Amino acid sequence: MYDIKDESSLRNAIDSYIHFYNYGRLQERFDSQTPIQVRTAALKTESPVVFPIVQDKRIIRYKEHLAALAARA
């Protein structure tokens, strides 16, 4: 994705990715807004829109697995 040749190009790649992550990544869960658009809107109002936090099925399965292990002990 990035052509990393030295520290400078690595720093530029990281900066570029962080910028994309905050400003260019449209999120379906945010009604097709970027994270920075959601943050900016939240800061401009006293009662910001609350977006649901999607449950991660991998984490749920992991917790169930740990609970099963604990129950056996």
ChimeraX attribute file (.defattr): number of C-alpha atoms within 10 A of each C-alpha:
attribute: neighborCount
match mode: 1-to-1
recipient: residues
	/A:1	4
	/A:2	11
	/A:3	8
	/A:4	12
	/A:5	8
	/A:6	8
	/A:7	9
	/A:8	10
	/A:9	13
	/A:10	14
	/A:11	12
	/A:12	13
	/A:13	16
	/A:14	13
	/A:15	12
	/A:16	12
	/A:17	14
	/A:18	12
	/A:19	13
	/A:20	13
	/A:21	14
	/A:22	14
	/A:23	14
	/A:24	15
	/A:25	14
	/A:26	17
	/A:27	12
	/A:28	9
	/A:29	12
	/A:30	15
	/A:31	10
	/A:32	12
	/A:33	15
	/A:34	19
	/A:35	17
	/A:36	16
	/A:37	15
	/A:38	18
	/A:39	12
	/A:40	11
	/A:41	12
	/A:42	14
	/A:43	10
	/A:44	9
	/A:45	9
	/A:46	7
	/A:47	8
	/A:48	13
	/A:49	11
	/A:50	9
	/A:51	10
	/A:52	8
	/A:53	7
	/A:54	7
	/A:55	8
	/A:56	8
	/A:57	9
	/A:58	9
	/A:59	10
	/A:60	11
	/A:61	11
	/A:62	11
	/A:63	12
	/A:64	12
	/A:65	12
	/A:66	11
	/A:67	11
	/A:68	11
	/A:69	10
	/A:70	9
	/A:71	8
	/A:72	6
	/A:73	5
